[in-house]
Structures are given as structure tokens and as C-alpha cells.
Amino acid sequence: MPQFYVINNPLAGSGRHQEKISKIKSQLTFASWQDTTFAGQATLFAKKLAKDLPDVPSKNVILAIGGDGTLNEVLNGLLKFKRLNPIPIAYIPNGSGNDFARAAQLGDANDALSRLAKIRSSQLLTVGKIVGDAPKKQTRYFVNNLGIGFDAAVVSQTNHDKWKARLNKMGLGSLSYLFSVLKVFANQNSFPVTINSGDDYLNFPRVFLLTLTNQAYFGGGIALLPEAKLTTYGLDLVIAEKMSFVEFLGMFLALKRNGGHLKFKKVHHLKMSQNATIHVRDIQPGQADGEELGNGSYDFQLTFEHYPFWI
């Protein structure tokens, strides 16, 4: 059995999962358990573990418990300290959206806990990496998606909506995302985007939504790219141009029809090359795995790499 070093976000999913946490503690043998108390602390915990644990082949595994944001923080912390032997990440979903768990077919927290006893080795999944202005100068990794524009505005609206906590407590967290979609649409302006990817130079003058992803879901279960797989080496880009509300409603409904939205004239799907660059010459919100990046302009280089996950 691996040595689990647990990083738990007790506030994930509005802190409604104490019974699940008690069950995990009673059934799981772990080397250490750390609870976060503020945003970004999971990154600090993970970075310290990456630095302190011996850089040799071992059975050490970092277990993240929380939502997609907690998983993102742990990933970024581990990759802030370069190792010859990366420490695999295990994950028990305990948030409101849980898109990574959905894409990895982990089930709920109880299912994921049961799976841990059956796993014998890690598997390599693709993670994205951006370097540059996003909107501040930074290096940032993501395992679900990175978005600029509409979806990031929806994330911000959802995170600050007083109804989110109430809906989470009722097990209806996805509804908070849907309500935010309707609120944000009317206020989202278009913005220009320039992309250099391989031999392609692309200019989109009226972008509404820009999302980089390596899996099917975003926004708490919306199938943006139904055929995308976490194990596929590469990243996809989906761009939607500004559209009327009627067009948007049609596209939104088509999301439920196994990729029907990708046939819309104003929706574009691109395979990204290594070292592609993306320029957004406007002030826009951004998000990475549901974590807000802030508002600003964007100018960054995109790469992708493998990282071991114990799932």
C-alpha cells in the first residue's frame, strides 16, 4: 500500500462533507494529514512535501481531498519543486463541481475511497502549463481547463453568489453554475484573440469564450468536448464567438446532445501544438480549474506534459 500524505480542504463544497471526512479517516492509513485554512495553502503544503520527501522511487502518494480547485493547488505546489521522481497525486472529490472526478470516472467520495485500495500503480495524465501574463506574470498548471471570458466570468459569479453555499448544502451545486450562466451572458463583451499554434496564425476579433482543456467537462458537468480523454497527450482549444441570446440558447441546449454545439458556425475547435501562444488584447476574467486568475489582458505560451496520478 502507498504512503498517503493527505491535503484536505475542509471548506470544499461549502464544508458539508464532515461525515465523509470521518469515514475517510477511519478507513485510510495515512502518513500525514493537513487541513487547509485559507486559499492557496494546499499549494504551500504540496510544495513542502515535494521538497522534503526523498527524491527516490517510493510508495509516497499525495492525496488531495476537496474540489477541482484543491486539486489544482496541489498540482501547482508539487510542480513548483522539480523532482526526478514526481510524487503521484490521488484524489477524493469533495467539492461542488468535481469535473476532474467526472472525467476520470472516479464516482463520488465513497467510490473514490474504495478505488484507492485497488490501485497498484499510477497512470500518466496530461496537464497544461502556461507561462507569461495570465493576467499577471506567472507559471500556472491546470488539469481540467483554463478559460478566458465568459466561462471565467461565470466562475467568478458562482464563487461569489450567496446562493452557491445554499445550493451546495442541498446537493444542487450545478444549479448555481446554471444561474450564473444566465446572469453573466448579458454583460459579457466580445474581445479579440490572436493564436500562434504550429504553422497556424489565427485571429478571432469577437471572441465570447475561450477554453483550453484536456478532458470532456467543465462547469460542473457540461460536456464541452465529449470525446476528450485525460490520458490523451495534448490540449484542445474551444472558442465561441459573440452571439445573440437565441443563438446562445441553441448552443447551450446542444451541449446536452453529445457535442452538437461543435457544429455551430460560431464555435471553433482546435488542437493545440506545443509552445503555442495566445494573446488577448482586452481586460477579461480568467480561471484555471475553477480558480480565479483575476481580470486583465493575457499573453502567454502554452505547453503540456505528463504527470502521474494515482487514480
N, C-alpha and C positions, 0 to 999 in steps of 0.2 A: 504493500500500500504506500502511496505517496505521503510525504510530509506536507500537510496543508498549512499555509500561512494565510490566515483569513483577514480580509479587509472588508468590513461590513458598514454599510450606510444605514443607520437606524431610522433615518428620516425618509428613505426612499418610499415611494408610494404613499406619501403623507404619513408615514410611520404607523401604518395599520397592520403590520405583519408580526407582531411580537410573538404570537403563538408559533408561527413558522420558525422564527429565530430560536425559540426554546427547543423546538424539535430538532433543528439542525445541531444545536449544541449538545443535545443528549445522544444523537446518533453518530456524530462525526468525531473522529480523533484528529486533533489539530495541534500543531507545534506552537502556534501563537494566534491570538485573536485581538484585532484592533478595531474599535468603533470610531468612525469619523464624527467630528462635531462641527465642522464648517466646510464650505465648498472649497475644493482643491486639496483637502487634507489626504484624500486617497492617493493622489499623485505623490505627495511627500512620503507617505508610508511605503508606497511601492518602490520609489527611488531608493530609499534607505535599505530596503530588503535586497534590491538588486546590487547595491554597493556592499552590503555586509555579508550576504550568503556566499560561500566559496564558489568561485567560478570554475567548477569542475562538473562532469556528468554526475547527476544526482537524481533523487526522487522528490526533490523540492517542487512544490506547485503553489502558486499564488491563487487563492480562491477569493474572487470578488462576489460580494452579495449586495444586491441593490438593483438600480435601474440601468438603462443604457449609459447614462451619464457617469455612473460609478465605474462601469466597465471601461469607459473612455479614459477616465482619470487614472485608473490602474495601468492601462496600456501605456499612456504617456509617461507615467512615472518609471515604469520598467525600461522604457526605451531612452530615457534621459541618461542612463548609465550603460555604456556599451559593454557587452559581455561576449566572450567566445561561446559560452553555453547559456543561451537565453532561458529564463525560467518560464515554464508554461503557465498559462492562465486558465483556471477553471472558473465556472460562473454558475451562480444560482440566481435566477431572475426574481426580483422582489420589488420591482418598480411599477409604473403605471402603463408605459408603452410597451416595453420589452420586445422591441423589434429584432434584436440580435437573437434572443431565445426562440422567437418565431422562425427566423431564417435557419437557425441551426437545429430546429425541431427538438428543442430541449423540453418542451412542455412547461408546466408550472414549477414552482419551487420544490414541491414534493417529488415530482418526476425527475427534476434535475438532481436532487439529492440522491435518489435511488440509482441514477445512472453512474454517479461518481464511484460507487463500489464495483462497477462492472468494467470501467475503463482501464486498459492496460498500457496504453501509450498515447502520446499527444499526436495531433494532426496539424498540418500547416494550413493556415488561412491567410488570405490576402488582407493586408492593412494598407491604407493610403497614407501618404505623407505630403504635407505642403510646407514650403519654405519661402518666406517673403512677407509681404504686407497682407495680413488677413484678420482684421484691418491693421492691427499693429504688427510690427516686425516680430515674427516668431517661427518656430518649427512646431508643427502640430500633426499628430497622428489621429486617424479615425478608423473604425472597424465597421461601421454601418454606412454612414453617409455624411457628406458635407454640403451644406446648402447656402445659397445667397439669394436674397429677395423674398419671394412670397413665403416659402416654407419656413425660413428663418424668422420672418415676422410672426407667423403662426406659432412657432415655438415660443417666442418671447411673450406673445399674448397669452398663450396657455399657461406658461410658467408663472405669470403674474395675475392670473384670473382667480378671483376669490372662489369661483365655483369648482376649480380643479380639485382642491382638497376635499370638498363635499362629495364630488362625483367619485373620487378615488375611494373614499370610505364606503361607498355603495357598490364598489366594483365596476364602475362605469367610467373609468379614466379615459377611454377612447372618445366618449361623448364630448369631453372638454376640448379635445382637439377639433372635433367637428364644429362646435360652436365658434371656436376661434377662427376657423376657415371662413365662415360666413362674415364674421366681424372684420377680418383683415382685408378681404377681397376689394371692397370699395375704396380702401385707402392705399392700395399698393400701386405705385407708379412703375412704368417701364424704365429700363436702364440699358445702356449699351455694353456689349461684351465682345471682347476680342480673344480668340483662341488660336494658339500655335500648337499643333499636335502632329508630330512626324512631318510629312510633306504638306500638311493641310494648314492653310491660314484662313480662318473663318471669322466673319464679322456679323454679329446679330445686333441691330440697332435698337430693338424694342423688346427686350427680354423681361419676362414676368417672374420666371422661376428658373433657377439653375441648381442642379443637384448632381454631385458626384457620388457614386455608390458602387459597392461590390456585392450587393445582395438584393433580394426582392422587395423588402418592405421599408416603409418609413411612415411616420405619423401615427404610430400605434396600430399598425396592421394594414395600411393601404399598400396594395401591391403595385408599386411603381414600375418594377421590372420583373414580371412573374417568372421569367426563365433564368434570372441571375442566381449564381451559386457562390457561397462564401469560399469554396475551395478553388474556384476558377482564378487563375493568376491574371489579374488585370483589373481595370476600373472602367465603369461606364459613366457617360455624361448624358443627362436628360435636361433639355432646355424647352421651356414653354414660352412662346411669345405672348405679348399682351393681347387679351381677347375680351369680347363682350361677356356680360354675365350669362347670357343664353349659351354662348359657346363654352364658357367655363363649366356651366352646369352639365352640359352634354359630355364634356371631357371627364368631369368628376364622376358622373354615372358610369362612363365607360371604364373607369378604373376598376369597377366591380366585375367587368366582363373579360377577365384574363388577358389584359394587355390591349384592349380595344382602343384606349386613349392614344397609343403609339401610332395609330393610323391617321390621327388628326393632322391637318396640314401645318398647324402652328406648333406642333410638338416634334422635337428632333432628338434622336438617339444616336450617340456617337461612342465608339470605342476609343479610349484614350491611350496614347503612347507614353512610354517612359520619358520624363523630363519635359512634358508638355507645359505650356504656360497659359495662365488665364488672367485677363485684365478686365476689371470692372471700373469704369471711369465715372462713378457716381457714388453717393453716400447711400449704402444699403446695409441692412442687418445680415448677419451670418450666423451659422450654427454648425457644430460638429458633434454628431451623435446625440443631438438634443441639448447640447451645452452651448449657451450663447457666446458668440465671439465678439459681439458689440457692433456698433454702426460705423461705417467708414467705406473707403474705396479699397479695392483689392488688386494686388499684383503679385502673383506667386507662381512658383514652379511646383509641379506635381510629379511625384514618383509613387511607386508601390513596391511592397516587399512581403515576404512571408514571415509569419510569427507563429510559434507553437501554442496551440490551445488544447487544454485537457477536457475535451467535450466529446 
